[in-house]
Amino acid sequence: KTGEIYGKRKIDVEPVFGFLKANLGFTRMSLRGKDKVKNE
C-alpha cells in the first residue's frame, strides 16, 4: 500500500518541485498551506 502511494507521489508531485527548482531557483517554500504557497 505504501509503495503504491509513493509511486503516485513521484508522478504527481515531484515534477512540480523539479520545475520550481530548475526554472525559478526555489530550494524550499517558506510558507505552509496551499493558499500561502500559491501566493509565494
Phi and psi in radians as a Rosetta constraint file:
Dihedral C 1 N 2 CA 2 C 2 CIRCULARHARMONIC -1.093 0.35
Dihedral N 2 CA 2 C 2 N 3 CIRCULARHARMONIC -0.724 0.35
Dihedral C 2 N 3 CA 3 C 3 CIRCULARHARMONIC -1.070 0.35
Dihedral N 3 CA 3 C 3 N 4 CIRCULARHARMONIC -0.637 0.35
Dihedral C 3 N 4 CA 4 C 4 CIRCULARHARMONIC -1.136 0.35
Dihedral N 4 CA 4 C 4 N 5 CIRCULARHARMONIC -0.779 0.35
Dihedral C 4 N 5 CA 5 C 5 CIRCULARHARMONIC -1.115 0.35
Dihedral N 5 CA 5 C 5 N 6 CIRCULARHARMONIC -0.785 0.35
Dihedral C 5 N 6 CA 6 C 6 CIRCULARHARMONIC -1.100 0.35
Dihedral N 6 CA 6 C 6 N 7 CIRCULARHARMONIC -0.678 0.35
Dihedral C 6 N 7 CA 7 C 7 CIRCULARHARMONIC -1.058 0.35
Dihedral N 7 CA 7 C 7 N 8 CIRCULARHARMONIC -0.686 0.35
Dihedral C 7 N 8 CA 8 C 8 CIRCULARHARMONIC -1.209 0.35
Dihedral N 8 CA 8 C 8 N 9 CIRCULARHARMONIC -0.634 0.35
Dihedral C 8 N 9 CA 9 C 9 CIRCULARHARMONIC -1.062 0.35
Dihedral N 9 CA 9 C 9 N 10 CIRCULARHARMONIC -0.746 0.35
Dihedral C 9 N 10 CA 10 C 10 CIRCULARHARMONIC -1.064 0.35
Dihedral N 10 CA 10 C 10 N 11 CIRCULARHARMONIC -0.604 0.35
Dihedral C 10 N 11 CA 11 C 11 CIRCULARHARMONIC -1.410 0.35
Dihedral N 11 CA 11 C 11 N 12 CIRCULARHARMONIC -0.762 0.35
Dihedral C 11 N 12 CA 12 C 12 CIRCULARHARMONIC -1.507 0.35
Dihedral N 12 CA 12 C 12 N 13 CIRCULARHARMONIC -0.703 0.35
Dihedral C 12 N 13 CA 13 C 13 CIRCULARHARMONIC -1.770 0.35
Dihedral N 13 CA 13 C 13 N 14 CIRCULARHARMONIC -0.830 0.35
Dihedral C 13 N 14 CA 14 C 14 CIRCULARHARMONIC -1.035 0.35
Dihedral N 14 CA 14 C 14 N 15 CIRCULARHARMONIC -0.689 0.35
Dihedral C 14 N 15 CA 15 C 15 CIRCULARHARMONIC -1.049 0.35
Dihedral N 15 CA 15 C 15 N 16 CIRCULARHARMONIC -0.560 0.35
Dihedral C 15 N 16 CA 16 C 16 CIRCULARHARMONIC -1.119 0.35
Dihedral N 16 CA 16 C 16 N 17 CIRCULARHARMONIC -0.822 0.35
Dihedral C 16 N 17 CA 17 C 17 CIRCULARHARMONIC -1.195 0.35
Dihedral N 17 CA 17 C 17 N 18 CIRCULARHARMONIC -0.605 0.35
Dihedral C 17 N 18 CA 18 C 18 CIRCULARHARMONIC -1.073 0.35
Dihedral N 18 CA 18 C 18 N 19 CIRCULARHARMONIC -0.727 0.35
Dihedral C 18 N 19 CA 19 C 19 CIRCULARHARMONIC -1.089 0.35
Dihedral N 19 CA 19 C 19 N 20 CIRCULARHARMONIC -0.809 0.35
Dihedral C 19 N 20 CA 20 C 20 CIRCULARHARMONIC -1.064 0.35
Dihedral N 20 CA 20 C 20 N 21 CIRCULARHARMONIC -0.747 0.35
Dihedral C 20 N 21 CA 21 C 21 CIRCULARHARMONIC -1.193 0.35
Dihedral N 21 CA 21 C 21 N 22 CIRCULARHARMONIC -0.766 0.35
Dihedral C 21 N 22 CA 22 C 22 CIRCULARHARMONIC -1.311 0.35
Dihedral N 22 CA 22 C 22 N 23 CIRCULARHARMONIC -0.767 0.35
Dihedral C 22 N 23 CA 23 C 23 CIRCULARHARMONIC -1.707 0.35
Dihedral N 23 CA 23 C 23 N 24 CIRCULARHARMONIC -0.474 0.35
Dihedral C 23 N 24 CA 24 C 24 CIRCULARHARMONIC -1.972 0.35
Dihedral N 24 CA 24 C 24 N 25 CIRCULARHARMONIC -0.073 0.35
Dihedral C 24 N 25 CA 25 C 25 CIRCULARHARMONIC 1.304 0.35
Dihedral N 25 CA 25 C 25 N 26 CIRCULARHARMONIC 0.274 0.35
Dihedral C 25 N 26 CA 26 C 26 CIRCULARHARMONIC -1.301 0.35
Dihedral N 26 CA 26 C 26 N 27 CIRCULARHARMONIC 2.429 0.35
Dihedral C 26 N 27 CA 27 C 27 CIRCULARHARMONIC -1.951 0.35
Dihedral N 27 CA 27 C 27 N 28 CIRCULARHARMONIC -0.518 0.35
Dihedral C 27 N 28 CA 28 C 28 CIRCULARHARMONIC -2.811 0.35
Dihedral N 28 CA 28 C 28 N 29 CIRCULARHARMONIC 2.749 0.35
Dihedral C 28 N 29 CA 29 C 29 CIRCULARHARMONIC -1.473 0.35
Dihedral N 29 CA 29 C 29 N 30 CIRCULARHARMONIC 2.512 0.35
Dihedral C 29 N 30 CA 30 C 30 CIRCULARHARMONIC -1.712 0.35
Dihedral N 30 CA 30 C 30 N 31 CIRCULARHARMONIC -0.093 0.35
Dihedral C 30 N 31 CA 31 C 31 CIRCULARHARMONIC -2.130 0.35
Dihedral N 31 CA 31 C 31 N 32 CIRCULARHARMONIC 2.896 0.35
Dihedral C 31 N 32 CA 32 C 32 CIRCULARHARMONIC -2.150 0.35
Dihedral N 32 CA 32 C 32 N 33 CIRCULARHARMONIC 2.629 0.35
Dihedral C 32 N 33 CA 33 C 33 CIRCULARHARMONIC 1.751 0.35
Dihedral N 33 CA 33 C 33 N 34 CIRCULARHARMONIC 2.519 0.35
Dihedral C 33 N 34 CA 34 C 34 CIRCULARHARMONIC -1.008 0.35
Dihedral N 34 CA 34 C 34 N 35 CIRCULARHARMONIC -0.842 0.35
Dihedral C 34 N 35 CA 35 C 35 CIRCULARHARMONIC -1.122 0.35
Dihedral N 35 CA 35 C 35 N 36 CIRCULARHARMONIC -0.751 0.35
Dihedral C 35 N 36 CA 36 C 36 CIRCULARHARMONIC -1.180 0.35
Dihedral N 36 CA 36 C 36 N 37 CIRCULARHARMONIC -0.752 0.35
Dihedral C 36 N 37 CA 37 C 37 CIRCULARHARMONIC -1.170 0.35
Dihedral N 37 CA 37 C 37 N 38 CIRCULARHARMONIC -0.654 0.35
Dihedral C 37 N 38 CA 38 C 38 CIRCULARHARMONIC -1.033 0.35
Dihedral N 38 CA 38 C 38 N 39 CIRCULARHARMONIC -0.746 0.35
Dihedral C 38 N 39 CA 39 C 39 CIRCULARHARMONIC -1.171 0.35
Dihedral N 39 CA 39 C 39 N 40 CIRCULARHARMONIC -0.651 0.35
